[in-house]
Amino acid sequence: MDKPAADTTAWEATTASSMRWACALSQRASLEAALTEVVDQAQQQLGPLTPHLGLIFVSATFTSDYPRLLPLLRERLPETLLIGCSGGGVLGTGREVEGQPALSLMLAHLPEVTLTPFYLNGEDLPDLDAPPEGWVEAVGVAPREQPHFLLLASLSSEITDLLQGLDFAYPSSVKVGGLVSGGRVSESYALFYQDQLLHSGVLGLAFTGNIVLEAVVAQGCRPIGETLRITEAERGNIILKLDGRSPLDVLQELVASLSEADRQLAQQDLLVGVATDSFKAKLEQGDFLIRNLMGVDPRSGALAVADRLRPGQRIQFHLRDARASAEDLELVLNRFLRESNAGGQPAGALMFACLGRGKSLYGEPDFDSRLFTQQMGDVPLSGFFCNGEIGPVGGVTFLHGFTSAFGLFSPAPQTLPRPD
């Protein structure tokens, strides 16, 4: 697959109007009818403003229609940069549609913003030992422009290398996105870029100029027990000692201290949180990167964790269930409202939710979207259910599971001139 051209000048908006985002969702079974409905509704919300960006998320029930999607959409939006992907579920306008026909369209009017699309496959990725210039050349945006990134990726073993490389080249940039999902066949996994239908690789979009992208990552867990320090480890992911003791002994004591309900939960939903800040004295919920507990060796008492670990790191065990997930999402959204660099309500937002959330977790539809609206207000929100979610924890970008990751867009804060 040839690398799609990234024409930055073609997508530079210089109008003097304000940033505006608009979202529409259709559940019509006909592709033509669904596209007509979402385009009409989103354009009506924008009014006379020009849509510079169109983000399209479509359920796998439209797999046979994928080749027709972009040509039909291009007829209605000839001057708009179009990017999107398939999803096992699609969300928009406060609704989350899983396992049924759905198509969500987000249109954005982005004055004084430059959009730089790029496409990478495994052969395009620089070596991790390469200097930052290799990644900058692959992306096509200089770090001095302070870009932020939207990433839509197929299932790929290279995604972790990509995130490490982008963090290396653009350490202050926010990166959010997700791994595409769909049905049971590979053809149901799709990336959409302008007039191209792609089934592999990573589709990226860099935002520069008058725009701020902030991330909220809700890992859906609550901590139990105390923070522990790894005092001995081997082979990268095996914990041999926690605070100088057998990890299995520590874990058995912890589980014995839990309520009966939590003991039952720990049998299937026990995870390990790895502290992301080596120096923070008091760690709180949200200060941990959540990783799966892969296994326990009953003879040595060692624990295997799905991440690279080293002596000196701090961990805390976590539990995941619907209540913990809801509490965690509310906590991180409240933290965003207190600490947002942009200030005020965002203009638009994207949500990348794990396929394991939604109705299968909460027992009811629209839960995360509804909680987002309750906390953030009437912000246009679109997105899809992913096979993995991309977002930062502790300033480092990771690929997550069982997470809802949000990208929140706002105009850049205006800097007042200094008085003479």
N, C-alpha and C positions, 0 to 999 in steps of 0.2 A: 504494500500500500504506500503510495507516494504521500509525502508529508503535505497536508493542505497548506496553502499559502496563508501567511499571517499579514494581512494588509492593514497596518495600524492607521495609516492616514485616512483610509476609507471609513473608519469607524470613530472618527474624532468629532465629538459634538461640541459646538461652540456657541450655541444659542444662549440667550441671557435669562431664560426662564428657570424656574426652580426644578430640582430633581423630583420626579414623580414615578411611582411604581403602581402597577395595576395587575390584578390577578383574576382569572376566571377558570372555572372547572366545569366540564361537561361529562355526563354519564350516558350520552347517546351511543347506541351500538354502531351507528354508521359513522365512518371516519369523516365524510364530507359534512354531515350534520354536526358532529362534535366540533370540528374546526370552525365552522361558521359560527357556532354558538360562542366559543371562547374568544374568537377574534372580535366579534361584534361587542361582546360584553367588556372586554379589556379596553378596546378602543374607545368605547363610550366613557369609561372611567377616566381615560387620558384626555378626552375632549380634543381640542385642536393641537395638542402637543404631539411632536414626532416621536414614535417609538424607535429608539436607537438600538435596543437589545430585546430579543425575544428568547425566553427560556421555555422549552417545551418538554414536558414529562408525560409519557404515554404508557398505559398498561400493556402487559404482554398479550392481552386478548386481541390486540390489533397487529399481532406479528405479521400476518399475511399482507397487511396494509402498509408496513414500514416503507417500502420503496415509493409509495405514493404520497407519503406524509409531507416531505419537504417541498416537492413541486407544488402541491396544493397550497401549502402555507406561503410559499414564495409568491404565488399569484396575489395573495391578500396583503402581504408585507414585503414588497419588492425592495425597499431600502433599509430593511432591518437586519442586523446581524443575528442569525439564528443558530442556537446551540441547544442541545438537549440529550435525552437518553430514555431508555425503557426502564420500567420498574415493576416489581412484583405487586406493588401498590402505589397509588398516586394520591397526592394531597394538594388541596388548594381551597381557598375561601372558607377555612375552618372545617373542611370535611376531609376524611381519610377513607379512600375507597380501596378495598383489598379484594382481589380475586374476581373483580367485575370490570366491565369496560369503563375506562376513565381517561380523560385527557385534560391536563392542566397547562395553562399558558400564563406566563408572567411577562408583561411588557414593561420596559423601563425607559423613561425619558431622562437622559443623563447629560445635562449641560456641562461643558468644560471637562469632560471625562474622555480619556482615550482607552479603547478596548483593543487588546492585542490577543487574538486567538492563536493557539498553537496545538499541534498534534505530535505525540511522541509514541513510538513503540519501543520494544526492547532493544533494537539495534541503534536507536537514536540516543539512548541514555549514556552520558559520559561515565567513565570509570569513577568510582567513589574516591579514588586517590587523585583524581584530576583536580586542577585549580578551579576556583569559582567561575573563571571565564568560560569554561566548557559548558556549564549549565546556563550561563547568561546567553551564550550563542544559541543554545538549543531553544531557549524560551523567546529570545528576541527583545528583551526589555532590560535596560540598565538598572542596577540596584539604586543608583542615585535618584531614580524616578519614584522610588518607594512604592512599588506595585503591591497589590494584594491579589490573591489567586482563588479562582473557582476551579475545581478539579473533578472531572467525571471520568472514571476509569473502568475498563473491563477487568474481570478477574485475572490477576497477573501477579506472578511472583516478584516482579520488579517494582511493585508499588512502594514497598518500604525503602528501597534504594532511591526511588524518585523523591520521596518526602525528605529523606536525609540530605539529598543533593540540593533540593530547593531551600531547605533550612540553612545549609552551608552557604549558598550563594546569596540568599535573601533572608538573613536572620531576623530582621524586624518586620517581615511581611506576614500577614495572616493568610493561612491556607485552609480552605474548607471544601467539602464535597463528599462524594460517596462512590462506592463500587456499584456499577449497574447490575440490575437483577431482571428477572423475567420468568419465563416458564421453564420447562424441563429440557428443552432443546437449545443448542447454542444459538440458533438463528433468532431466538426470542430475546437475546441480549444485544442491545443496539446502542450506538452513539450516533447522534445527528449533528452534522456541521454544515451549515449553508446548504449546498445541494448534494452532500455526500452522506451515504449510509455506511457506517463503519461497524465492525464487529469485534475489534480488538484495539489495544493501545490505550492511551490516555489523552483525553481532550481537555485542554486547559484554556482559561481565559484570565488574562492579567488586566486589572483595573488600575489606571493611574490618573492623576489629576484631582479634580474636585470631588473626591469620594473617600469615605472611611468604611472599611470592612472590619467588623468586630465579631468574635466567635463566642458562642456559648456551647459548652459540651456537658451534657447530662449523662453520666455513666450508669445511673439507675441503681445505685447501691448505697447501703448504709454501713458504717464501720461498727465492728464489735470488738470488745477487748481493748487492750492497750497497744500503743506503738512499740514495735520490737526492732532490734537492730540485728542485721545479719553479721555474725562473727566468723563464719566459715562457709565457703561455697566452692563448688567445682564445676567444671565443664560448662560454665556460662549460665546455667539455669537450675542448678541443683543446690538447695540450701541444706548445709550439714549441721549448722548450729545457729540458734536464735538466742541472743543474750547469753551465749555460752552453754545453752541447753539443747537437748534433742528437740527438733521442731515437732516431731510427733507427740512428745510428752506435753509440750506447750499447747498444741492444738487440742489434745484430748482434755486437758484441764479447762481450756476455754469453752469447748462445747458442753462440758459437764455443768458449767456455770450458767448456761443459757436457759431461757424458758423452754417449755416443751414444744411450743410452736416453732421457735427458732432452731431448736435441735433438729426437728424434722426438716426444716428448710436447709440446714447446713448439710444434710445428706446429699442434696442435689444442686444447691445453688450457693456454695461456698467459694469465694474468690479471694485473690490476694491483691491488696493495694500497695503499689510501690511509690514511696514519697518522691515527688519531683523536685523538691527544694532541699538541698543538703544542709542548709544553714538555718531554716526557719525553726524557731525554738518550739512553738506550739502548733502542731499540725491539726488542720480541721478537715471536715468533709469537703471534698473537692480538691484537696491537695495531693491526691493519690491518682496514679495511673492504674486502672483496674485491669488485671490479667488473670487468666484461667489457672486454677490449680490442676496440674496435669496428673499428679499421682503421688502416692506415698509409699516409701519402702518400709514395710513393717519391721525388717531386721535392723536396718541402720537408723531408722527414724527420720530419714531425709525426705524433703519435699521437692518435687519438680514443678517449676512455674514456667508458663509460656512467655518468657521474656529473658533477656540477658541481665544477670544480676552480679553484684560484686560485694565483697565484705565491706561493712561500713554503711551500706544503704539501710534505710528504715522501711519497714513494711507494717501493714495492719490488715487483719483479715476483715472481709466484708461479706454481707449477705445481699442477695438480690431477690426482690419480689415486687408485686404491683405497688404496695404501699411505699416501699423504699424508693422505687422508681419515681413515683409521684412526688414524694418529699424532696428527692434530689433535684428534680426538674424545677420545682418551685424555689428551692434554695439558690440554684445557679442563676435563675432568671432575676430573682431579687438582688443578687450580688451584682449582676450586670446593670440593673437600674441604679444602684448606688455608685458604681465605679466606672460607668461608661465614659470613654474619652470624648465621644461625639456630643454627649449631652442631649437630653430630650428623647422623644420617641423616634425610633428609626423610621426611614421612609419606606423600606421594604425588607423582607426577610426570606431566606430559604431554609428549609428543614430537611435533614437527611436522617431518616429514622431506620433503625434495624428492623429487618423482617420479623424478628422475634418480639418486637413490641406490638403496638396496635391492639387489636381485639384479642390476640392470643395471650397477651400479658394481662390486660386490664379487664377483659370480659365485656367490653363495650367499645363502640367506635369513637373516633375523633378525640381521644383523651388528651394526648399531648398537644394537639392543635388547639383544643379548647382551653387548656391550662395556659398555653402561650398567650392566647387572646385575653384571658382574664388578667394576666400580669402585665402585658405590653400594650394593650389597647387594640384598636382597629388598624393593625398593620397588615398590608398585603403579604400573604404567606403562601408559598408554593414549595413543592419538593416531591420526594419519592421515598419509597421503602427500599433499603439498600442491602447488599451483601457484605458491607463493611462501611464504616463511617469515618470520614477524615476531619480532624480538627485538633487544635492545640491543647495541651495540658502542661502547665508550668512553662510556657514559652517554647515548647518543642512540639512539632506536629507528629501525630501518630495515626495509625489505622486502628480503629476501635471495633468492638462488637457489642451488641445489645445496648447501643447508645443512641441518643438523639442529639445530633450536632446541628447548630443553627449558625447561619451567616447573616449578620444584620448590617444593612447598608444605610449610610447617612451622608449628607453633604459634609465636606470638610469644615471644621469650625472656622469661623471668620476671625482673623487676627486684626485687632484694631490698631491703627497707626499710633505710634508713640507721640505724645504732645511735644511740641518744640520747647 
